[in-house]
Amino acid sequence: MTNPQDLKTIGLTPFSYHANEPLFRISAGVPVITALSHASDLLHIAKLLASDAATVRNSDRHAWASHFLQEMSKAVIDDVVKVLEAPCNNRP
């Protein structure tokens, strides 16, 4: 198996679709450890915003911010999974 420290994002995962076209894409070449750390940070903030959205009744801005952060986080994780599942990274 490839050394995990050498693995980098492949940049194939789009997110934030509008009219069936992705607005954004994960950048290729980011170390997997860095990408996962960033996804964790995004999910932490999304969790805080979702908690606020549950208590703030006159606005949905927290809910939408949380939604978009979750969408970005999922794209990062999906891109990392594609790297980890690549046949060249699963050789003994």
Sequence and secondary structure as in RCSB ss.txt:
>XXXX:A:sequence
MTNPQDLKTIGLTPFSYHANEPLFRISAGVPVITALSHASDLLHIAKLLASDAATVRNSDRHAWASHFLQEMSKA
VIDDVVKVLEAPCNNRP
>XXXX:A:secstr
   GGG B     EEEEETTEEEEE  TT BHHHHHHHHHHHHHHHHHHHHHHHH  S  HHHHHHHHHHHHHHH
HHHHHHHHHHSGGGS  
